[in-house]
């Protein structure tokens, strides 16, 4: 895929209990809401686990992140399908790198916004 300013890239995934358990173990974020299911059998996904959606897109293009900003708007539960839309705001070739900046919005299966923010970084030539 060719990327330039104005490009929109999407990524979607459904989070599982097993993923939350693994992230809990790795991150140490053991809030009760991440461990004990609600009356519907769901647990709340850690915000930073949800934030792996836009960072996955950055990783696909080998972006070395310099800044990230997240605004968490509502909880995401296991079983929710989250669609992340990343808009490339800047994609500018500089001497031996490309400067990249993007904004993103993540929506659940009910079209409710759960997360938005920005990230920026560089892509080194030859990586």
C-alpha angles and dihedrals in degrees: 000000000000113000127203138148107299095030116135121210124186133199128179135189143162116227121225134204089246091057091050090049091051093046089048089054093046098042101034089227097143102163112160090244089061093051110031117063121231123235089282093054095252131127126207114255116232111257092236090053088055088048090063087082097073092034089056089059090050089050091052088063096040093246114175098213119227102169134018130180124188131186112192108206107174138356123278117213133201108272093033116126110219123197117199121200115195120194117199106226098175131020106164128164113226129175103297099350146042120242111218132186127176142176124211144190127197121203131186125229089273091059091250116143110241103169139010137170148113140269135189137183145125138280113213118219113249097029 
